[in-house]
Amino acid sequence: MAADAAPAFVLLDRLPAAGEELRVEGDEAHYLSRVVRARAGERVTATNGAGTIATLEVLESRPEVRVLGVSSRIVERPSPRTLWCGAPEGDRADWLVEKLAELGVAHLVLVDFERSAWERASSRLERWRRLTAAGLRQSQSAFRMTISAPVGLPGLLTALPPAFAGAMALPGATLAIGDAPRPAGGVTGVVGPSPGFSAGEVKLLQEAGFIPVSLGPSRLRTETAAMAMAVCWQVGAPQES
């Protein structure tokens, strides 16, 4: 294999400077040594998840993983995409989190709505944060999606700026998501839980500046609607550079 051919993209809390050696531990060490089977002399790409991309040379992959910093660059962050999301049914949250991370959502905010709340979220947050790392590896993005603990809708709405404009996925809406405004400072969307929004929540969201948008003619599950919104945001979005 050529020295720069290892199919690896890893997330490291700290990236080594050029010429600096670093011991890689935990999940990323397992990924390099056991999953992609990187070998000494190969080069891999790493990010800190906060906008820096580095090229590293593998010095050793077993019994421990050691790398050498080669070069690094800072990537310009695209306009952030924030998604407020209700709870999906059953165990679909794992899939939801990983796919949104792949699709470039910057911030995933878990929202407790009147008809459904995120149950057992506190015990699963650490797992979901690991899944954001898996999504980052797959997408090879310089930015890792953040995910927050569940919060009620009223508290979120009170923190919005006065001139806010967002998009609310609502079956029957006449405005297509692709035609909704995309403010230069970033876009925020909201997807309801599996039973849907209450009438009162729809009213509150509209009063706060969320515009009802359609994701197509079909009624989608929560996780499908969230992914559809993320895909629409991704299409035509500028690439990281």
Biotite code that builds the C-alpha atoms (Angstrom):
import biotite.structure as struc

atoms = struc.array([
    struc.Atom([0.000, 0.000, 0.000], chain_id="A", res_id=1, res_name="MET", atom_name="CA", element="C"),
    struc.Atom([1.241, 3.500, -0.804], chain_id="A", res_id=2, res_name="ALA", atom_name="CA", element="C"),
    struc.Atom([2.364, 5.603, 2.134], chain_id="A", res_id=3, res_name="ALA", atom_name="CA", element="C"),
    struc.Atom([-0.640, 7.925, 1.842], chain_id="A", res_id=4, res_name="ASP", atom_name="CA", element="C"),
    struc.Atom([-3.275, 5.322, 0.989], chain_id="A", res_id=5, res_name="ALA", atom_name="CA", element="C"),
    struc.Atom([-4.649, 4.272, 4.380], chain_id="A", res_id=6, res_name="ALA", atom_name="CA", element="C"),
    struc.Atom([-8.442, 4.828, 4.251], chain_id="A", res_id=7, res_name="PRO", atom_name="CA", element="C"),
    struc.Atom([-8.522, 6.460, 7.659], chain_id="A", res_id=8, res_name="ALA", atom_name="CA", element="C"),
    struc.Atom([-10.007, 9.639, 9.079], chain_id="A", res_id=9, res_name="PHE", atom_name="CA", element="C"),
    struc.Atom([-9.883, 9.928, 12.848], chain_id="A", res_id=10, res_name="VAL", atom_name="CA", element="C"),
    struc.Atom([-11.030, 12.259, 15.592], chain_id="A", res_id=11, res_name="LEU", atom_name="CA", element="C"),
    struc.Atom([-8.436, 13.294, 18.169], chain_id="A", res_id=12, res_name="LEU", atom_name="CA", element="C"),
    struc.Atom([-8.916, 15.643, 21.094], chain_id="A", res_id=13, res_name="ASP", atom_name="CA", element="C"),
    struc.Atom([-5.446, 17.021, 20.474], chain_id="A", res_id=14, res_name="ARG", atom_name="CA", element="C"),
    struc.Atom([-3.589, 17.091, 17.174], chain_id="A", res_id=15, res_name="LEU", atom_name="CA", element="C"),
    struc.Atom([0.221, 16.856, 17.218], chain_id="A", res_id=16, res_name="PRO", atom_name="CA", element="C"),
    struc.Atom([2.283, 19.689, 15.772], chain_id="A", res_id=17, res_name="ALA", atom_name="CA", element="C"),
    struc.Atom([4.535, 18.991, 12.791], chain_id="A", res_id=18, res_name="ALA", atom_name="CA", element="C"),
    struc.Atom([7.355, 16.749, 13.971], chain_id="A", res_id=19, res_name="GLY", atom_name="CA", element="C"),
    struc.Atom([5.626, 15.873, 17.261], chain_id="A", res_id=20, res_name="GLU", atom_name="CA", element="C"),
    struc.Atom([4.911, 12.271, 18.250], chain_id="A", res_id=21, res_name="GLU", atom_name="CA", element="C"),
    struc.Atom([1.561, 11.367, 19.824], chain_id="A", res_id=22, res_name="LEU", atom_name="CA", element="C"),
    struc.Atom([0.229, 8.165, 21.336], chain_id="A", res_id=23, res_name="ARG", atom_name="CA", element="C"),
    struc.Atom([-3.344, 7.476, 20.208], chain_id="A", res_id=24, res_name="VAL", atom_name="CA", element="C"),
    struc.Atom([-5.639, 5.730, 22.694], chain_id="A", res_id=25, res_name="GLU", atom_name="CA", element="C"),
    struc.Atom([-9.232, 4.591, 23.091], chain_id="A", res_id=26, res_name="GLY", atom_name="CA", element="C"),
    struc.Atom([-11.707, 4.243, 20.238], chain_id="A", res_id=27, res_name="ASP", atom_name="CA", element="C"),
    struc.Atom([-9.469, 5.972, 17.686], chain_id="A", res_id=28, res_name="GLU", atom_name="CA", element="C"),
    struc.Atom([-6.554, 3.648, 18.448], chain_id="A", res_id=29, res_name="ALA", atom_name="CA", element="C"),
    struc.Atom([-8.854, 0.666, 17.958], chain_id="A", res_id=30, res_name="HIS", atom_name="CA", element="C"),
    struc.Atom([-10.147, 2.155, 14.712], chain_id="A", res_id=31, res_name="TYR", atom_name="CA", element="C"),
    struc.Atom([-6.641, 2.685, 13.313], chain_id="A", res_id=32, res_name="LEU", atom_name="CA", element="C"),
    struc.Atom([-5.142, -0.628, 14.393], chain_id="A", res_id=33, res_name="SER", atom_name="CA", element="C"),
    struc.Atom([-8.118, -3.003, 14.121], chain_id="A", res_id=34, res_name="ARG", atom_name="CA", element="C"),
    struc.Atom([-10.618, -1.497, 11.679], chain_id="A", res_id=35, res_name="VAL", atom_name="CA", element="C"),
    struc.Atom([-8.544, 0.125, 8.918], chain_id="A", res_id=36, res_name="VAL", atom_name="CA", element="C"),
    struc.Atom([-5.374, -1.791, 9.909], chain_id="A", res_id=37, res_name="ARG", atom_name="CA", element="C"),
    struc.Atom([-3.076, 1.170, 9.388], chain_id="A", res_id=38, res_name="ALA", atom_name="CA", element="C"),
    struc.Atom([0.593, 0.230, 9.186], chain_id="A", res_id=39, res_name="ARG", atom_name="CA", element="C"),
    struc.Atom([3.824, 2.009, 9.992], chain_id="A", res_id=40, res_name="ALA", atom_name="CA", element="C"),
    struc.Atom([4.739, 4.457, 7.240], chain_id="A", res_id=41, res_name="GLY", atom_name="CA", element="C"),
    struc.Atom([1.173, 5.098, 6.120], chain_id="A", res_id=42, res_name="GLU", atom_name="CA", element="C"),
    struc.Atom([-0.390, 8.509, 6.359], chain_id="A", res_id=43, res_name="ARG", atom_name="CA", element="C"),
    struc.Atom([-3.813, 9.174, 7.839], chain_id="A", res_id=44, res_name="VAL", atom_name="CA", element="C"),
    struc.Atom([-5.977, 12.251, 8.226], chain_id="A", res_id=45, res_name="THR", atom_name="CA", element="C"),
    struc.Atom([-7.210, 13.497, 11.590], chain_id="A", res_id=46, res_name="ALA", atom_name="CA", element="C"),
    struc.Atom([-9.364, 16.302, 12.919], chain_id="A", res_id=47, res_name="THR", atom_name="CA", element="C"),
    struc.Atom([-10.058, 17.746, 16.331], chain_id="A", res_id=48, res_name="ASN", atom_name="CA", element="C"),
    struc.Atom([-13.716, 18.199, 15.367], chain_id="A", res_id=49, res_name="GLY", atom_name="CA", element="C"),
    struc.Atom([-13.362, 21.968, 15.793], chain_id="A", res_id=50, res_name="ALA", atom_name="CA", element="C"),
    struc.Atom([-12.050, 22.979, 12.383], chain_id="A", res_id=51, res_name="GLY", atom_name="CA", element="C"),
    struc.Atom([-8.468, 21.724, 12.133], chain_id="A", res_id=52, res_name="THR", atom_name="CA", element="C"),
    struc.Atom([-7.417, 18.965, 9.734], chain_id="A", res_id=53, res_name="ILE", atom_name="CA", element="C"),
    struc.Atom([-4.007, 17.299, 10.126], chain_id="A", res_id=54, res_name="ALA", atom_name="CA", element="C"),
    struc.Atom([-1.952, 14.795, 8.181], chain_id="A", res_id=55, res_name="THR", atom_name="CA", element="C"),
    struc.Atom([-0.279, 12.209, 10.404], chain_id="A", res_id=56, res_name="LEU", atom_name="CA", element="C"),
    struc.Atom([2.241, 9.464, 9.718], chain_id="A", res_id=57, res_name="GLU", atom_name="CA", element="C"),
    struc.Atom([1.751, 6.159, 11.514], chain_id="A", res_id=58, res_name="VAL", atom_name="CA", element="C"),
    struc.Atom([4.887, 5.215, 13.434], chain_id="A", res_id=59, res_name="LEU", atom_name="CA", element="C"),
    struc.Atom([3.481, 2.122, 15.096], chain_id="A", res_id=60, res_name="GLU", atom_name="CA", element="C"),
    struc.Atom([0.057, 0.440, 15.117], chain_id="A", res_id=61, res_name="SER", atom_name="CA", element="C"),
    struc.Atom([0.640, -2.498, 17.501], chain_id="A", res_id=62, res_name="ARG", atom_name="CA", element="C"),
    struc.Atom([0.855, -3.078, 20.401], chain_id="A", res_id=63, res_name="PRO", atom_name="CA", element="C"),
    struc.Atom([0.278, 0.666, 20.763], chain_id="A", res_id=64, res_name="GLU", atom_name="CA", element="C"),
    struc.Atom([-0.630, 3.300, 18.210], chain_id="A", res_id=65, res_name="VAL", atom_name="CA", element="C"),
    struc.Atom([1.846, 6.147, 17.738], chain_id="A", res_id=66, res_name="ARG", atom_name="CA", element="C"),
    struc.Atom([1.670, 8.845, 15.088], chain_id="A", res_id=67, res_name="VAL", atom_name="CA", element="C"),
    struc.Atom([3.837, 11.742, 13.945], chain_id="A", res_id=68, res_name="LEU", atom_name="CA", element="C"),
    struc.Atom([2.438, 15.148, 13.024], chain_id="A", res_id=69, res_name="GLY", atom_name="CA", element="C"),
    struc.Atom([3.199, 16.071, 9.395], chain_id="A", res_id=70, res_name="VAL", atom_name="CA", element="C"),
    struc.Atom([1.079, 19.140, 8.618], chain_id="A", res_id=71, res_name="SER", atom_name="CA", element="C"),
    struc.Atom([-2.203, 20.816, 9.527], chain_id="A", res_id=72, res_name="SER", atom_name="CA", element="C"),
    struc.Atom([-4.638, 23.403, 8.216], chain_id="A", res_id=73, res_name="ARG", atom_name="CA", element="C"),
    struc.Atom([-7.658, 25.268, 9.539], chain_id="A", res_id=74, res_name="ILE", atom_name="CA", element="C"),
    struc.Atom([-10.951, 24.800, 7.703], chain_id="A", res_id=75, res_name="VAL", atom_name="CA", element="C"),
    struc.Atom([-13.496, 27.582, 7.329], chain_id="A", res_id=76, res_name="GLU", atom_name="CA", element="C"),
    struc.Atom([-16.738, 26.637, 9.028], chain_id="A", res_id=77, res_name="ARG", atom_name="CA", element="C"),
    struc.Atom([-19.877, 26.729, 6.869], chain_id="A", res_id=78, res_name="PRO", atom_name="CA", element="C"),
    struc.Atom([-22.982, 28.511, 8.158], chain_id="A", res_id=79, res_name="SER", atom_name="CA", element="C"),
    struc.Atom([-24.168, 26.348, 11.068], chain_id="A", res_id=80, res_name="PRO", atom_name="CA", element="C"),
    struc.Atom([-27.249, 24.167, 10.669], chain_id="A", res_id=81, res_name="ARG", atom_name="CA", element="C"),
    struc.Atom([-29.138, 23.578, 13.906], chain_id="A", res_id=82, res_name="THR", atom_name="CA", element="C"),
    struc.Atom([-31.916, 21.035, 14.275], chain_id="A", res_id=83, res_name="LEU", atom_name="CA", element="C"),
    struc.Atom([-34.414, 20.944, 17.139], chain_id="A", res_id=84, res_name="TRP", atom_name="CA", element="C"),
    struc.Atom([-35.804, 17.427, 17.175], chain_id="A", res_id=85, res_name="CYS", atom_name="CA", element="C"),
    struc.Atom([-38.510, 15.558, 19.018], chain_id="A", res_id=86, res_name="GLY", atom_name="CA", element="C"),
    struc.Atom([-38.128, 11.955, 20.108], chain_id="A", res_id=87, res_name="ALA", atom_name="CA", element="C"),
    struc.Atom([-38.526, 9.212, 17.492], chain_id="A", res_id=88, res_name="PRO", atom_name="CA", element="C"),
    struc.Atom([-40.231, 5.930, 18.273], chain_id="A", res_id=89, res_name="GLU", atom_name="CA", element="C"),
    struc.Atom([-38.416, 3.007, 19.842], chain_id="A", res_id=90, res_name="GLY", atom_name="CA", element="C"),
    struc.Atom([-34.679, 2.689, 19.320], chain_id="A", res_id=91, res_name="ASP", atom_name="CA", element="C"),
    struc.Atom([-34.385, 4.806, 16.193], chain_id="A", res_id=92, res_name="ARG", atom_name="CA", element="C"),
    struc.Atom([-32.452, 7.583, 17.934], chain_id="A", res_id=93, res_name="ALA", atom_name="CA", element="C"),
    struc.Atom([-29.079, 5.910, 17.303], chain_id="A", res_id=94, res_name="ASP", atom_name="CA", element="C"),
    struc.Atom([-29.668, 5.944, 13.554], chain_id="A", res_id=95, res_name="TRP", atom_name="CA", element="C"),
    struc.Atom([-30.971, 9.504, 13.718], chain_id="A", res_id=96, res_name="LEU", atom_name="CA", element="C"),
    struc.Atom([-27.901, 10.850, 15.503], chain_id="A", res_id=97, res_name="VAL", atom_name="CA", element="C"),
    struc.Atom([-25.325, 9.145, 13.303], chain_id="A", res_id=98, res_name="GLU", atom_name="CA", element="C"),
    struc.Atom([-26.969, 10.174, 10.019], chain_id="A", res_id=99, res_name="LYS", atom_name="CA", element="C"),
    struc.Atom([-27.452, 13.809, 11.058], chain_id="A", res_id=100, res_name="LEU", atom_name="CA", element="C"),
    struc.Atom([-23.771, 13.921, 12.001], chain_id="A", res_id=101, res_name="ALA", atom_name="CA", element="C"),
    struc.Atom([-22.871, 12.592, 8.543], chain_id="A", res_id=102, res_name="GLU", atom_name="CA", element="C"),
    struc.Atom([-25.081, 15.189, 6.871], chain_id="A", res_id=103, res_name="LEU", atom_name="CA", element="C"),
    struc.Atom([-23.355, 18.174, 8.417], chain_id="A", res_id=104, res_name="GLY", atom_name="CA", element="C"),
    struc.Atom([-25.820, 19.250, 11.097], chain_id="A", res_id=105, res_name="VAL", atom_name="CA", element="C"),
    struc.Atom([-23.799, 21.412, 13.479], chain_id="A", res_id=106, res_name="ALA", atom_name="CA", element="C"),
    struc.Atom([-26.034, 21.250, 16.551], chain_id="A", res_id=107, res_name="HIS", atom_name="CA", element="C"),
    struc.Atom([-28.707, 18.690, 17.451], chain_id="A", res_id=108, res_name="LEU", atom_name="CA", element="C"),
    struc.Atom([-31.018, 19.933, 20.185], chain_id="A", res_id=109, res_name="VAL", atom_name="CA", element="C"),
    struc.Atom([-33.219, 17.264, 21.787], chain_id="A", res_id=110, res_name="LEU", atom_name="CA", element="C"),
    struc.Atom([-36.627, 18.740, 22.546], chain_id="A", res_id=111, res_name="VAL", atom_name="CA", element="C"),
    struc.Atom([-39.316, 17.429, 24.901], chain_id="A", res_id=112, res_name="ASP", atom_name="CA", element="C"),
    struc.Atom([-42.714, 18.161, 23.350], chain_id="A", res_id=113, res_name="PHE", atom_name="CA", element="C"),
    struc.Atom([-46.186, 17.864, 24.893], chain_id="A", res_id=114, res_name="GLU", atom_name="CA", element="C"),
    struc.Atom([-46.978, 14.549, 23.228], chain_id="A", res_id=115, res_name="ARG", atom_name="CA", element="C"),
    struc.Atom([-43.615, 12.855, 23.617], chain_id="A", res_id=116, res_name="SER", atom_name="CA", element="C"),
    struc.Atom([-40.389, 13.285, 25.584], chain_id="A", res_id=117, res_name="ALA", atom_name="CA", element="C"),
    struc.Atom([-36.913, 11.847, 25.237], chain_id="A", res_id=118, res_name="TRP", atom_name="CA", element="C"),
    struc.Atom([-36.925, 8.916, 27.676], chain_id="A", res_id=119, res_name="GLU", atom_name="CA", element="C"),
    struc.Atom([-33.687, 7.518, 29.091], chain_id="A", res_id=120, res_name="ARG", atom_name="CA", element="C"),
    struc.Atom([-31.755, 10.211, 27.226], chain_id="A", res_id=121, res_name="ALA", atom_name="CA", element="C"),
    struc.Atom([-29.419, 10.915, 30.150], chain_id="A", res_id=122, res_name="SER", atom_name="CA", element="C"),
    struc.Atom([-28.173, 7.315, 30.059], chain_id="A", res_id=123, res_name="SER", atom_name="CA", element="C"),
    struc.Atom([-27.691, 7.357, 26.285], chain_id="A", res_id=124, res_name="ARG", atom_name="CA", element="C"),
    struc.Atom([-26.076, 10.736, 25.684], chain_id="A", res_id=125, res_name="LEU", atom_name="CA", element="C"),
    struc.Atom([-22.568, 9.334, 25.903], chain_id="A", res_id=126, res_name="GLU", atom_name="CA", element="C"),
    struc.Atom([-23.414, 6.648, 23.340], chain_id="A", res_id=127, res_name="ARG", atom_name="CA", element="C"),
    struc.Atom([-24.936, 9.248, 21.013], chain_id="A", res_id=128, res_name="TRP", atom_name="CA", element="C"),
    struc.Atom([-21.839, 11.420, 21.318], chain_id="A", res_id=129, res_name="ARG", atom_name="CA", element="C"),
    struc.Atom([-19.725, 8.432, 20.271], chain_id="A", res_id=130, res_name="ARG", atom_name="CA", element="C"),
    struc.Atom([-21.998, 8.041, 17.268], chain_id="A", res_id=131, res_name="LEU", atom_name="CA", element="C"),
    struc.Atom([-21.299, 11.641, 16.279], chain_id="A", res_id=132, res_name="THR", atom_name="CA", element="C"),
    struc.Atom([-17.651, 10.593, 16.043], chain_id="A", res_id=133, res_name="ALA", atom_name="CA", element="C"),
    struc.Atom([-18.622, 7.732, 13.734], chain_id="A", res_id=134, res_name="ALA", atom_name="CA", element="C"),
    struc.Atom([-20.599, 10.177, 11.589], chain_id="A", res_id=135, res_name="GLY", atom_name="CA", element="C"),
    struc.Atom([-17.622, 12.529, 11.448], chain_id="A", res_id=136, res_name="LEU", atom_name="CA", element="C"),
    struc.Atom([-15.302, 9.724, 10.304], chain_id="A", res_id=137, res_name="ARG", atom_name="CA", element="C"),
    struc.Atom([-17.712, 8.740, 7.547], chain_id="A", res_id=138, res_name="GLN", atom_name="CA", element="C"),
    struc.Atom([-18.301, 12.288, 6.299], chain_id="A", res_id=139, res_name="SER", atom_name="CA", element="C"),
    struc.Atom([-14.651, 13.334, 6.787], chain_id="A", res_id=140, res_name="GLN", atom_name="CA", element="C"),
    struc.Atom([-15.778, 16.673, 8.131], chain_id="A", res_id=141, res_name="SER", atom_name="CA", element="C"),
    struc.Atom([-13.611, 19.000, 10.189], chain_id="A", res_id=142, res_name="ALA", atom_name="CA", element="C"),
    struc.Atom([-16.529, 19.698, 12.521], chain_id="A", res_id=143, res_name="PHE", atom_name="CA", element="C"),
    struc.Atom([-18.203, 17.328, 14.973], chain_id="A", res_id=144, res_name="ARG", atom_name="CA", element="C"),
    struc.Atom([-21.916, 17.673, 15.617], chain_id="A", res_id=145, res_name="MET", atom_name="CA", element="C"),
    struc.Atom([-22.816, 18.702, 19.146], chain_id="A", res_id=146, res_name="THR", atom_name="CA", element="C"),
    struc.Atom([-25.787, 17.130, 20.891], chain_id="A", res_id=147, res_name="ILE", atom_name="CA", element="C"),
    struc.Atom([-27.548, 18.581, 23.923], chain_id="A", res_id=148, res_name="SER", atom_name="CA", element="C"),
    struc.Atom([-29.531, 17.053, 26.755], chain_id="A", res_id=149, res_name="ALA", atom_name="CA", element="C"),
    struc.Atom([-33.340, 17.268, 26.310], chain_id="A", res_id=150, res_name="PRO", atom_name="CA", element="C"),
    struc.Atom([-34.942, 20.627, 26.974], chain_id="A", res_id=151, res_name="VAL", atom_name="CA", element="C"),
    struc.Atom([-38.526, 21.903, 26.891], chain_id="A", res_id=152, res_name="GLY", atom_name="CA", element="C"),
    struc.Atom([-39.792, 23.945, 23.943], chain_id="A", res_id=153, res_name="LEU", atom_name="CA", element="C"),
    struc.Atom([-40.785, 27.077, 25.946], chain_id="A", res_id=154, res_name="PRO", atom_name="CA", element="C"),
    struc.Atom([-37.256, 27.523, 27.285], chain_id="A", res_id=155, res_name="GLY", atom_name="CA", element="C"),
    struc.Atom([-35.766, 27.313, 23.804], chain_id="A", res_id=156, res_name="LEU", atom_name="CA", element="C"),
    struc.Atom([-38.208, 29.823, 22.379], chain_id="A", res_id=157, res_name="LEU", atom_name="CA", element="C"),
    struc.Atom([-37.489, 32.448, 25.020], chain_id="A", res_id=158, res_name="THR", atom_name="CA", element="C"),
    struc.Atom([-33.786, 32.381, 24.089], chain_id="A", res_id=159, res_name="ALA", atom_name="CA", element="C"),
    struc.Atom([-34.355, 33.193, 20.398], chain_id="A", res_id=160, res_name="LEU", atom_name="CA", element="C"),
    struc.Atom([-33.318, 36.610, 19.055], chain_id="A", res_id=161, res_name="PRO", atom_name="CA", element="C"),
    struc.Atom([-36.100, 39.053, 18.095], chain_id="A", res_id=162, res_name="PRO", atom_name="CA", element="C"),
    struc.Atom([-35.571, 38.852, 14.320], chain_id="A", res_id=163, res_name="ALA", atom_name="CA", element="C"),
    struc.Atom([-35.353, 35.049, 14.222], chain_id="A", res_id=164, res_name="PHE", atom_name="CA", element="C"),
    struc.Atom([-36.375, 33.044, 11.137], chain_id="A", res_id=165, res_name="ALA", atom_name="CA", element="C"),
    struc.Atom([-36.498, 29.250, 11.125], chain_id="A", res_id=166, res_name="GLY", atom_name="CA", element="C"),
    struc.Atom([-38.274, 26.336, 9.440], chain_id="A", res_id=167, res_name="ALA", atom_name="CA", element="C"),
    struc.Atom([-40.807, 23.949, 10.999], chain_id="A", res_id=168, res_name="MET", atom_name="CA", element="C"),
    struc.Atom([-41.545, 20.616, 9.267], chain_id="A", res_id=169, res_name="ALA", atom_name="CA", element="C"),
    struc.Atom([-45.346, 20.452, 9.102], chain_id="A", res_id=170, res_name="LEU", atom_name="CA", element="C"),
    struc.Atom([-47.444, 18.050, 6.995], chain_id="A", res_id=171, res_name="PRO", atom_name="CA", element="C"),
    struc.Atom([-49.684, 19.991, 4.653], chain_id="A", res_id=172, res_name="GLY", atom_name="CA", element="C"),
    struc.Atom([-47.500, 23.112, 4.554], chain_id="A", res_id=173, res_name="ALA", atom_name="CA", element="C"),
    struc.Atom([-47.498, 24.799, 1.143], chain_id="A", res_id=174, res_name="THR", atom_name="CA", element="C"),
    struc.Atom([-43.924, 26.160, 1.200], chain_id="A", res_id=175, res_name="LEU", atom_name="CA", element="C"),
    struc.Atom([-41.283, 23.604, 0.169], chain_id="A", res_id=176, res_name="ALA", atom_name="CA", element="C"),
    struc.Atom([-38.252, 23.315, 2.424], chain_id="A", res_id=177, res_name="ILE", atom_name="CA", element="C"),
    struc.Atom([-36.015, 24.225, -0.518], chain_id="A", res_id=178, res_name="GLY", atom_name="CA", element="C"),
    struc.Atom([-37.783, 27.572, -0.859], chain_id="A", res_id=179, res_name="ASP", atom_name="CA", element="C"),
    struc.Atom([-37.536, 28.511, 2.818], chain_id="A", res_id=180, res_name="ALA", atom_name="CA", element="C"),
    struc.Atom([-35.194, 31.388, 3.786], chain_id="A", res_id=181, res_name="PRO", atom_name="CA", element="C"),
    struc.Atom([-31.612, 30.494, 4.715], chain_id="A", res_id=182, res_name="ARG", atom_name="CA", element="C"),
    struc.Atom([-30.182, 33.307, 6.827], chain_id="A", res_id=183, res_name="PRO", atom_name="CA", element="C"),
    struc.Atom([-26.478, 33.977, 6.255], chain_id="A", res_id=184, res_name="ALA", atom_name="CA", element="C"),
    struc.Atom([-25.766, 33.434, 9.935], chain_id="A", res_id=185, res_name="GLY", atom_name="CA", element="C"),
    struc.Atom([-27.091, 29.871, 9.883], chain_id="A", res_id=186, res_name="GLY", atom_name="CA", element="C"),
    struc.Atom([-30.340, 27.984, 9.628], chain_id="A", res_id=187, res_name="VAL", atom_name="CA", element="C"),
    struc.Atom([-32.490, 26.392, 12.353], chain_id="A", res_id=188, res_name="THR", atom_name="CA", element="C"),
    struc.Atom([-35.166, 23.791, 11.748], chain_id="A", res_id=189, res_name="GLY", atom_name="CA", element="C"),
    struc.Atom([-37.545, 21.935, 14.010], chain_id="A", res_id=190, res_name="VAL", atom_name="CA", element="C"),
    struc.Atom([-39.015, 18.449, 13.605], chain_id="A", res_id=191, res_name="VAL", atom_name="CA", element="C"),
    struc.Atom([-41.717, 17.211, 15.927], chain_id="A", res_id=192, res_name="GLY", atom_name="CA", element="C"),
    struc.Atom([-41.863, 13.929, 17.876], chain_id="A", res_id=193, res_name="PRO", atom_name="CA", element="C"),
    struc.Atom([-43.465, 10.766, 16.495], chain_id="A", res_id=194, res_name="SER", atom_name="CA", element="C"),
    struc.Atom([-47.031, 11.788, 17.586], chain_id="A", res_id=195, res_name="PRO", atom_name="CA", element="C"),
    struc.Atom([-46.552, 15.239, 16.037], chain_id="A", res_id=196, res_name="GLY", atom_name="CA", element="C"),
    struc.Atom([-46.805, 18.784, 17.366], chain_id="A", res_id=197, res_name="PHE", atom_name="CA", element="C"),
    struc.Atom([-49.786, 19.905, 19.416], chain_id="A", res_id=198, res_name="SER", atom_name="CA", element="C"),
    struc.Atom([-51.848, 22.799, 18.030], chain_id="A", res_id=199, res_name="ALA", atom_name="CA", element="C"),
    struc.Atom([-50.494, 25.006, 20.801], chain_id="A", res_id=200, res_name="GLY", atom_name="CA", element="C"),
    struc.Atom([-46.883, 24.171, 19.887], chain_id="A", res_id=201, res_name="GLU", atom_name="CA", element="C"),
    struc.Atom([-47.493, 25.000, 16.232], chain_id="A", res_id=202, res_name="VAL", atom_name="CA", element="C"),
    struc.Atom([-48.852, 28.389, 17.292], chain_id="A", res_id=203, res_name="LYS", atom_name="CA", element="C"),
    struc.Atom([-45.899, 29.063, 19.612], chain_id="A", res_id=204, res_name="LEU", atom_name="CA", element="C"),
    struc.Atom([-43.365, 28.120, 16.946], chain_id="A", res_id=205, res_name="LEU", atom_name="CA", element="C"),
    struc.Atom([-44.997, 30.314, 14.325], chain_id="A", res_id=206, res_name="GLN", atom_name="CA", element="C"),
    struc.Atom([-45.145, 33.268, 16.708], chain_id="A", res_id=207, res_name="GLU", atom_name="CA", element="C"),
    struc.Atom([-41.427, 32.775, 17.406], chain_id="A", res_id=208, res_name="ALA", atom_name="CA", element="C"),
    struc.Atom([-40.545, 32.976, 13.702], chain_id="A", res_id=209, res_name="GLY", atom_name="CA", element="C"),
    struc.Atom([-40.628, 29.363, 12.496], chain_id="A", res_id=210, res_name="PHE", atom_name="CA", element="C"),
    struc.Atom([-42.153, 29.088, 9.020], chain_id="A", res_id=211, res_name="ILE", atom_name="CA", element="C"),
    struc.Atom([-44.142, 25.883, 8.267], chain_id="A", res_id=212, res_name="PRO", atom_name="CA", element="C"),
    struc.Atom([-42.426, 23.952, 5.456], chain_id="A", res_id=213, res_name="VAL", atom_name="CA", element="C"),
    struc.Atom([-43.198, 20.788, 3.527], chain_id="A", res_id=214, res_name="SER", atom_name="CA", element="C"),
    struc.Atom([-40.761, 17.906, 3.189], chain_id="A", res_id=215, res_name="LEU", atom_name="CA", element="C"),
    struc.Atom([-42.843, 16.322, 0.432], chain_id="A", res_id=216, res_name="GLY", atom_name="CA", element="C"),
    struc.Atom([-46.277, 14.767, -0.059], chain_id="A", res_id=217, res_name="PRO", atom_name="CA", element="C"),
    struc.Atom([-45.755, 11.886, 2.400], chain_id="A", res_id=218, res_name="SER", atom_name="CA", element="C"),
    struc.Atom([-46.118, 11.927, 6.173], chain_id="A", res_id=219, res_name="ARG", atom_name="CA", element="C"),
    struc.Atom([-42.670, 10.984, 7.469], chain_id="A", res_id=220, res_name="LEU", atom_name="CA", element="C"),
    struc.Atom([-41.451, 9.441, 10.690], chain_id="A", res_id=221, res_name="ARG", atom_name="CA", element="C"),
    struc.Atom([-39.514, 11.780, 12.961], chain_id="A", res_id=222, res_name="THR", atom_name="CA", element="C"),
    struc.Atom([-36.106, 10.382, 12.066], chain_id="A", res_id=223, res_name="GLU", atom_name="CA", element="C"),
    struc.Atom([-36.933, 10.381, 8.340], chain_id="A", res_id=224, res_name="THR", atom_name="CA", element="C"),
    struc.Atom([-38.182, 13.968, 8.480], chain_id="A", res_id=225, res_name="ALA", atom_name="CA", element="C"),
    struc.Atom([-35.049, 15.069, 10.330], chain_id="A", res_id=226, res_name="ALA", atom_name="CA", element="C"),
    struc.Atom([-32.830, 13.415, 7.753], chain_id="A", res_id=227, res_name="MET", atom_name="CA", element="C"),
    struc.Atom([-34.874, 14.882, 4.867], chain_id="A", res_id=228, res_name="ALA", atom_name="CA", element="C"),
    struc.Atom([-34.440, 18.374, 6.294], chain_id="A", res_id=229, res_name="MET", atom_name="CA", element="C"),
    struc.Atom([-30.704, 17.819, 6.745], chain_id="A", res_id=230, res_name="ALA", atom_name="CA", element="C"),
    struc.Atom([-30.373, 16.553, 3.167], chain_id="A", res_id=231, res_name="VAL", atom_name="CA", element="C"),
    struc.Atom([-32.173, 19.635, 1.827], chain_id="A", res_id=232, res_name="CYS", atom_name="CA", element="C"),
    struc.Atom([-29.789, 21.850, 3.778], chain_id="A", res_id=233, res_name="TRP", atom_name="CA", element="C"),
    struc.Atom([-26.801, 19.868, 2.512], chain_id="A", res_id=234, res_name="GLN", atom_name="CA", element="C"),
    struc.Atom([-27.724, 20.150, -1.164], chain_id="A", res_id=235, res_name="VAL", atom_name="CA", element="C"),
    struc.Atom([-26.179, 23.298, -2.553], chain_id="A", res_id=236, res_name="GLY", atom_name="CA", element="C"),
    struc.Atom([-24.367, 24.120, 0.692], chain_id="A", res_id=237, res_name="ALA", atom_name="CA", element="C"),
    struc.Atom([-20.758, 25.296, 0.229], chain_id="A", res_id=238, res_name="PRO", atom_name="CA", element="C"),
    struc.Atom([-18.096, 22.689, 0.889], chain_id="A", res_id=239, res_name="GLN", atom_name="CA", element="C"),
    struc.Atom([-15.599, 22.956, 3.731], chain_id="A", res_id=240, res_name="GLU", atom_name="CA", element="C"),
    struc.Atom([-12.365, 24.470, 2.480], chain_id="A", res_id=241, res_name="SER", atom_name="CA", element="C"),
])
